[in-house]
Amino acid sequence: MTRTILIAAGGTGGHLFPAESLAHALAPRGFDVHLATDHRANNYGSEFPAKEIHIIASATFGDRSPIGLLKSAANLMRGELQSLSLVRRLDPAVTIGFGGYPTLPPLVAAWLTHRPTIVHESNAVMGRANRFLASRVTAIATTFKNTGLMGTGASRAVVTGNPVRPKVLAAVTPYRQPTDDGKIDLLVFGGSQGARVFGEIMPPALEKLPADVAARLRLVQQVRPEDLDRVGAIYARLGIDHEIAPFFTDLPARIANAHLVRSGASSVAELTVIGRPSILVPLPHALDNDQKTNAIGLEKAGGAIMAEQASLTPEKLADLIAGLVRAPERLTAMATAAKGEGRPDAVERLADLVEFIASGGKPADFASREIRP
């Protein structure tokens, strides 16, 4: 059996981070990992433990004009030719995709050449690229027991959970129960769109906080470079203990240090593995409402509060924060509930599945085995 695994992932953190986690888990098992992705990986993939990173041409179909569609089709065709050459050269034991349009050419190439394939779906609703591949791949690894829009692929689905990076697992520590009058560490972060929204709504929300609540906050917030001066000046005027930056390389450690997290809904895996209460604000324009579905699931479990961006005013946000700061027992209960939803062994479950499929196994046989609890 060849010991090469080809991982395909779109060049965003939501796709690359679980792929990176799997790569770390496969190396000790004797596999050589290659990554196929797009040019955006330069932003998130610098720590990816791949033997080689292959940039594959890709495209979305956001531009529906005739010229836009032709350009997208041409890029996908170029990516398909690149992927066919790559797959034939590497001869991977398994090609596994983590979502995003850049996964299509490598996974289709592996399927066309009759090689084993897996897609991993991190959301409660299957994304469009994975949905297209679902009926063609050997197995589907899911994060949730009930994943929507799988179609005929449901019969090949195995629940593994969503892998988190080693630095997330290293950050797992017990929740520090807040006291009635002590400091509350509030962490605010999101992707580029989330940072923009939070940079706009967070300062006026904190302005509306009761003075006793504002005085207790220690705020760490991700802020766009162009907003740093404006947001920092407001927090300084309010006398709020704060640290702001465009990006935090030690984000898992900061999540672990927080009493309360406010973020988008793409970080549910990290929040549940570490076990921290959160206010989740899903992106309103996310395809298939995947972020909203993830947030609703954690809210139902008691580990989060979901707030719709369209109706979230500074007044409502101030009320949410003040209510939680003044109810430390609720924060502790939410942390416990979030922790109960976490799957810290997800990466080992997924690595087990990859190894099982690489050896010729079938997903139905894997699902019936007794695997790691």
C-alpha positions, 0 to 999 in steps of 0.5 A, a space after each residue: 500500500 502506498 503511504 502517500 495521502 493527498 489532502 485537498 482544502 480551500 485556502 481559508 482557516 475553516 478548511 485548512 485548520 482541520 486539514 492541518 490537524 489531520 496531517 499532524 496525526 497522519 505523520 506518526 502513522 508513517 504517511 507522507 502528506 501532500 496538500 493541494 490548495 489555492 493561493 490563499 493558503 499563504 495566509 493560513 498554511 504556513 504551519 501546514 506539515 506537508 511534504 509538499 504544497 501544490 497550488 491548484 487552479 480553481 474558481 467559484 461561480 460568483 460571477 454569473 455573467 457569460 464571461 465570468 462563467 467561461 473564466 470560472 470553467 476555464 480555471 476549473 478545467 486547468 485545475 483538473 488537468 493539474 490535479 490529474 497529473 498530480 494524482 497520477 504522479 503521487 498515486 495517493 492511498 487516499 485523497 481527502 477533501 475538506 471543502 471549498 471549491 479548490 477541493 473539486 479538481 483533486 477529488 474529481 481526479 482521484 475519482 476518475 482514476 478510481 482511487 479511494 476518496 473521502 470528504 470531511 464536512 465540518 458543518 451541520 449542513 453540507 457545503 456545495 463542493 462536498 455536496 457535489 462530491 458526496 455521491 462519488 466519494 468512497 466515504 464521508 466524514 461528518 462532524 454532526 450526527 445529523 448532517 443536512 443535504 448529503 443526498 445519496 452519500 448518507 449511506 457512506 457517512 461516518 461521524 468523526 467530529 471536526 479535528 482541531 489543531 495541536 495548539 488547540 488541544 494544548 490549550 485545553 484547561 479547566 474553566 476559571 469560574 468567574 467571581 461575583 466582583 472579579 475581572 471578566 476576560 472577554 475575547 472578541 474575534 472573527 474572520 475578516 468580515 467578522 472583524 469588520 462587524 465587531 469593530 463597528 458594533 462592539 465600541 458603541 455596545 461597550 459605551 452602553 454598558 453599566 459602569 460597574 460592568 465595564 470596569 470589570 472587563 478585560 477585553 481582547 479583540 481582533 480589529 482590522 488594521 484600518 480600525 485600530 486607531 478608532 476602536 482603540 481611542 474609544 476604549 481608552 476614553 471609556 477606560 476599558 482594559 483592552 488589547 486589540 490587534 489585527 490577528 492573534 497567532 496564539 488564539 487557542 490560548 486566548 480562548 482558554 484564558 477567556 471567561 466569555 467569547 464573542 465570535 463568528 460561528 466558524 470556531 465551534 470546534 475550538 470553543 467546544 474542545 476547550 469548553 468556553 461559553 460564547 455569543 455567536 454571530 453567524 455571517 448572514 450571507 454564508 452559503 446554506 446558512 451553515 454558520 447559523 446551523 452550527 450556532 443553533 446546535 451549540 445554543 440548543 446544547 446550552 453552550 452558547 447564545 446565538 445572535 442574528 447580525 441583522 437584529 443585533 444592536 449595540 443595546 442588545 449586545 450590551 444587555 447580553 454582555 451585562 447579563 452574563 457578567 452579572 451571572 457567573 454561575 450561568 457562564 460556568 454552566 455554559 462552559 460545561 455544556 460547551 465542553 460536553 459537545 467537544 470531540 477532542 479525539 476527532 483527529 484520531 477518529 478521522 485518521 483511523 478512517 483514512 487508514 481504514 479506507 487506505 487499506 481497502 476497508 468500507 465505511 459501513 464496516 468502519 462505522 460498525 467497529 468499536 473505535 476510540 470512545 
